[in-house]
């Protein structure tokens, strides 16, 4: 009986582990890039300019590594339209330790990332969020508002404008 009690949780754990691995395999190149975007956004929320730099550098690397041929026609069109601007934006964000400048650059960076993310089917929802004070959008992995443009000074300023799935 003890052997069965031990094996059932183990089997369940292994099954869940394989499902997580499968869902990660199904993630598109654009979703992988979106995760890097979230790292930048979260570092801005937490007012961590060094982590913003790390995130932007990782984003640039991931962007350069995307195999254009693996994208759908719709994704290719969107990718072509924003690739250079996203790369320039990520590099500009990574070149400054000034949090105010990083946040200012993040606005157009987010606008271009939204164009790209709207072109791909997502395995996890993404939330296009709007800050009325900044008149700017960003993408979040959760509905809870954590504003990257103002950090702790106006952390919950904003609302979900659109849900992408």
C-alpha positions in Angstrom: 0.0 0.0 0.0 2.9 2.4 0.8 4.4 1.8 -2.6 1.2 2.7 -4.3 0.8 5.8 -2.2 4.3 6.9 -3.2 3.9 6.1 -6.9 0.6 8.0 -7.5 2.1 11.4 -6.6 5.3 10.6 -8.5 3.3 9.6 -11.6 1.2 12.8 -11.2 4.4 14.9 -10.9 6.0 13.4 -14.0 2.8 13.8 -16.0 2.6 17.5 -15.0 6.3 18.0 -15.8 5.8 16.6 -19.3 2.8 18.8 -19.8 4.8 21.9 -18.9 7.6 20.8 -21.2 5.1 20.2 -24.0 3.5 23.6 -23.5 6.9 25.3 -23.6 7.7 23.5 -26.9 4.5 24.9 -28.3 5.4 28.5 -27.5 6.2 30.5 -30.6 9.3 32.5 -31.1 7.3 35.6 -30.5 6.0 34.3 -27.2 9.6 33.6 -26.2 10.3 37.2 -27.0 7.3 38.3 -25.0 8.7 36.7 -21.9 11.9 38.8 -22.4 9.6 41.9 -22.8 8.0 41.0 -19.4 11.4 40.9 -17.8 12.0 44.5 -18.9 8.5 45.6 -17.8 8.9 44.0 -14.4 12.2 45.6 -13.8 10.7 49.0 -14.7 7.8 48.3 -12.3 10.4 47.5 -9.5 12.5 50.6 -10.5 15.6 48.4 -11.1 17.6 50.1 -13.9 20.4 47.4 -13.9 17.8 44.7 -14.4 16.1 46.7 -17.1 19.5 46.7 -18.9 19.9 43.0 -18.5 16.3 42.4 -19.8 16.8 44.7 -22.8 20.1 43.0 -23.6 18.5 39.5 -23.4 15.6 40.8 -25.6 18.0 42.0 -28.3 19.7 38.6 -28.3 16.4 36.7 -28.5 15.2 39.0 -31.3 18.3 38.4 -33.4 18.0 34.7 -32.9 14.4 34.4 -34.3 14.3 32.2 -37.4 12.1 34.2 -39.8 11.2 31.1 -41.7 9.5 29.5 -38.7 7.0 32.3 -38.4 3.5 32.2 -40.0 2.8 34.6 -42.9 1.0 37.0 -40.5 3.8 36.9 -38.0 6.4 37.5 -40.7 4.6 40.6 -41.9 4.3 42.0 -38.4 7.9 41.0 -37.6 9.3 42.7 -40.7 7.4 45.9 -39.8 8.8 46.2 -36.2 12.0 44.2 -36.1 14.4 47.1 -36.7 12.5 49.4 -34.4 12.3 46.8 -31.6 16.1 46.1 -31.9 16.9 49.9 -31.8 14.5 50.3 -28.9 15.9 47.4 -26.8 19.5 48.6 -27.5 18.6 52.2 -26.5 17.0 51.0 -23.3 20.1 48.9 -22.5 22.4 51.9 -23.1 21.2 54.0 -20.3 21.0 53.5 -16.5 18.7 56.5 -16.2 15.3 55.0 -15.1 13.3 58.0 -16.4 14.9 57.6 -19.9 14.4 53.8 -19.8 10.7 54.4 -19.0 10.3 57.0 -21.8 11.9 54.6 -24.3 9.7 51.8 -23.1 6.6 53.6 -24.5 7.4 53.2 -28.2 9.1 49.9 -27.5 5.7 48.6 -26.1 3.7 50.0 -29.0 5.9 48.0 -31.4 5.8 44.9 -29.3 2.0 45.1 -29.2 1.9 45.1 -33.0 4.1 41.9 -33.0 2.2 40.1 -30.2 -1.2 40.8 -31.9 0.1 38.8 -34.9 0.5 35.5 -33.1 -1.7 33.0 -31.4 -0.7 32.8 -27.7 -0.6 29.8 -25.4 -1.1 32.2 -22.4 -3.2 35.3 -22.3 -1.5 38.7 -22.6 -3.1 41.9 -21.4 -2.8 45.2 -23.2 -2.8 47.7 -20.4 -3.3 51.5 -20.6 -2.0 54.2 -18.3 -4.2 57.3 -18.7 -1.6 59.6 -16.9 1.2 58.7 -19.4 -1.3 58.0 -22.3 0.7 54.9 -23.0 0.2 51.1 -23.3 2.2 48.1 -22.1 1.7 44.3 -22.2 1.3 42.3 -19.0 1.1 38.6 -18.3 -1.5 39.3 -15.5 -4.6 41.4 -15.2 -3.3 43.0 -12.0 -2.1 46.5 -12.8 1.6 47.2 -12.1 2.5 50.3 -13.9 6.1 50.3 -15.5 5.9 54.0 -16.3 5.6 55.2 -12.7 6.7 52.2 -10.6 5.8 52.6 -6.9 4.7 56.2 -7.2 1.6 55.2 -9.2 1.8 51.4 -9.2 -1.9 50.7 -9.8 -2.6 53.4 -12.3 -4.1 52.0 -15.4 -6.6 49.5 -16.7 -6.7 46.5 -19.0 -7.7 47.7 -22.5 -7.6 44.4 -24.4 -7.0 40.7 -23.7 -5.1 38.7 -26.3 -5.3 34.9 -26.4 
